[in-house]
Amino acid sequence: MPRLDIKKTYKLFIGGKFPRTESGRSYPIKDEKGGVVANLCLASRKDFRNAVVVARKAQAGWANMTAYNRGQILYRLAEMLETRRDAFTAEMQVLGLSKQQAKKEVDTSIDRLVYYAGWCDKYSALFSAVNPTATAHFNFSVHEPTGVVAAILPEESPLLGLISTLAPIIAGGNSVIVLASQMKAISAVSFGEVIQNSDVPSGVVNILTGEGQELLPHMASHLDVNALVIARSGVDLKELMVASENVKRLIHWSAISTEQDPYKILDTQEVKTTWHPVQESASSGGGY
Amino acid sequence: MTKDWNLSAAPESTSHIQLQSEYGLFIGGKWIKPSDGSYFDTSNPATEKRIASIALAGKKDVDAAFKAADHAFDGWSSLSGAERGKYIFRIARIIQEKSREFAVIESMDGGKPIRESRDIDIPLAAAHFFYYAGWADKLDYVFPGRKMRPLGVAAQIIPWNFPLLMAAWKIAPALACGNTVVLKPAETTSLTALKLAEVIDEAGLPPGVVNIITGDGATGALMTAHPTPKKLAFTGSTEVGKQIYKAAIQGGKKVTLELGGKAANIIFDDAPIDAAVEGIINGIYFNQGHVCCAGSRLFVQETVYDEVLAKLKRRMDSLIVGDPMDKNTDIGAINSKAQLKTIERYLKLGSEEGAEIYQPACNLPEKGYWCKPTLFTNVAQSNRIAQEEIFGPVLAIQTFRTIEEVIEKANNTPYGLSAGVWTDKGSKIFQLTKELKAGVVWANTYNKFDPTSPFGGFKESGFGREGGIHGLEAYLSFD
C-alpha cells in the first residue's frame, strides 16, 4: 500500500513566526490538473498592520548591525537556499514550471542573494560624499535606511521576484513586509523557513499571501510604512494616490526579476548630510 | 538688559535698481502679456507700498509656457554637456555682477534683512548655478554602470522665503541635466525670479529653455495637472506638497518635494554655551523664522537650562527688528499679512495651551507686518506650538535629562528635515547624527547651506535632494 504523504500547511510569516491569517480566510492554489495544492492564507488588513508593528520594532536593530554582519546574514540566506535547491525546484514544478525553469529560478535566486550580500558593506562607500563647502565645515552625506518598507511582488515569478525585491531592501538595513505573488505564493511561504534558519532577526522580513487589490490601498495608506515598492505590473495608480497623504515613497521596479544593481539598494535609502565646523587657527571664522 | 542706546540708521541705497511698473510672463524667450489681461500687485511688506504689477498666468499662458519648454527640449538636451554648462556659468556670472540689485529687490519684495539677502541668498544663488554648470559635462561619472537621459520638461514651483535662491536650486540642476523648465515663483515674491528671467535672456539661452510664469496657487495647480511636464519639483508647505504629490502619482510624473519641518535644536550640558546661544538665535530668527529647516523646537539639558535661558533672553533683547533695508537689522518684516496672521494665531494658541511667552521690549514700525522674536517656555511635547510648523520667529523650549529621552522626543514628529546638536563630545555628535531622523544635521552650527551639500528631508518633510552630487538624480531618468 502506498504511503499517504503529509501535506504542508502554508501560512503567513510575521515576526519570525508562522501564524494563520487572523481573518480565518483562505484561497486555493491549484496545479495544472486543477487539483488543490494548498489553501493559502488570504491575509487581511489586520495581518498587514500586525506585520508593520513587528517590522518597525525590528528595524533599528537590523540597521544598527554592522554592514559586515548584514552581509554575512544575506550570504547565510544563500547557503540555506542552496541546501534546499531540490525542494524548491520540486515545489515550483507543482506550480507548472518545467524542471529547467524551476532550477533556473532557484539558482538565479541564490546567486542574487550572494550578489546583494556582497553589496552590504560597499554601497555606502561608493555613493556617500564628502562635500567641499565654501565655508570652514566638514560636511558629509551618507545613506540611511528609510525604515519600514512594504512591497508587492511580481505575479509571474514564484521565488526570484521575491528575492530580487527583498534582498536590496534588507541589504540597506530596512525591514520589509512583502505581499507574495498571489497564485505562485507557495515558494515565498517556504522561503520564510529559510529566513527563519538564517539569523535574520525576527520581524525584519515578513511575508503575506493574499490579494493585491485588497491589500494595496492599506499598504499605501499605512502611516508607519515609509516606502512602498511596486514590483508587480498592472497596478492601478489610483490605488496608490492615498500614499500622498503621508508622503510615502513610491518605488516602481518594473523588471525586478531580471535586474540587479546597487541602485535598487539606494531606492529605499535616505541621504543624510552632517555639518560640523572646522577650527582654523590661522584665520578667523573657524571653530564653533 | 535694557537697551539705552541705538545704532544710527544705515539704509541700503535703492537708487541703482531697475524695476518696471508692470511685468509680463517670460515664455519662449519673450515677454508676453497674460492672455486674459489679469495682473496682481506685489508690495513691500515693510511699508505696505505697491512695487509693481505682476501678470497672473491663466490656462492659456500655462499651455504656452509648456509648449515653449517642450519645443526647446530637443535642442537643449542634444547640446553637448560642455556647451550647456557654459550657458549656466554665464547665468552665475551675471547674477554675481548684479548681486547688489538682486539683494535690494529681494529685501524690498520679501522683507528679509538686506544683510541676509546680500550675504546669503544672492551669493548662494550664484554659487548654485556655478556649481551645477560644472556638472553638465561630467554626468557620466556620477552613476557608474548606468545609462541616463534628461527627463524632459520640468514644472517647478517655489516658495516665498528664499525667492531667488530657490529658483537657483530648481533651475540649475535641471538645466545641467539637459531638461527645460517652467518655473513659478510664489505670489508675494515674484520680482527676483523675473529679474532672473532678464539674466537668462542676457546670457543668451535658447528661447524656451527657461520659462518663468507668475501667479497664485491656481496657476500652480494648472502646472502640476498639465500633461507636458515629466517632472514636478516643489518647495513649500507639506499641505500643498501632498496635493502636488497626488497629481504626480496620477500623472505618472517624477517628483521631488521639499516640504515643512519642525526641527529639534539640542543643547547638551557640555556644549560651548555662548556659541550654542548664537546657534539658537540663528536657528530660529534667521529670515524671520520663515525657514523650513528652522530650529523651532529647542531642547536644553536640564543642568544648563537656567544658564541657556538667561543668555538667550539677553541675546534676544539685543536683536534689532525693523527696516529690512537697514544694514543693522537682524529681523525684518513678516513676508505677508496672511503669514503674520498665522503666526499671531500660534502666539495666542501657545499662551492658551499654558506655555509662557517671552518677547523683548522693542519698538516696531507703524506700517508693515512685524513680529517680535518670541520664545515659549513651559512647553509640553503635545502642545501644538511644539508640533506644527509656525514659519515665524517663534521658539518652543523643552528640557531633557538623558540622550535617549531627547532622541525620542526629537524624532517624535511627522517631519524630518533638519536637526541641530550642540556638544563638545565627538562620539555623542555621531550618535545623535546617526539616530536623528533628519536629512540635514548641523552639529555645533546651524542653518548653513552650500551648493555642494545635499538638502532635503525624511518622512513628511519630503523626498529627493537638492544640492550636491545627490541633487542630480532628481533630474535624470535611467534606462
Interface residues (C-beta under 8 A of the other chain):
Chain A: L126 A129 N131 P132 T133 A134 T135 H137 N139 S141 E144 T146 N226 L237 K238 L240 M241 A243 S244 E245 N246 V247 R249 L250 D261 Y263 E270 V271 K272 T273 T274 W275 H276 P277 Y288
Chain B: A127 F143 P144 G145 R146 T238 G241 K242 Q243 Y245 K246 I249 Q250 G252 L257 L259 P272 A275 P414 I429 T433 K434 A438 G439 V440 V441 W442 A443 N444 T445 K448 D450 T452 S453 P454 F455 G456 F458 K459 E460 S461 G462 F463 R465 G468 I469 H470 F478
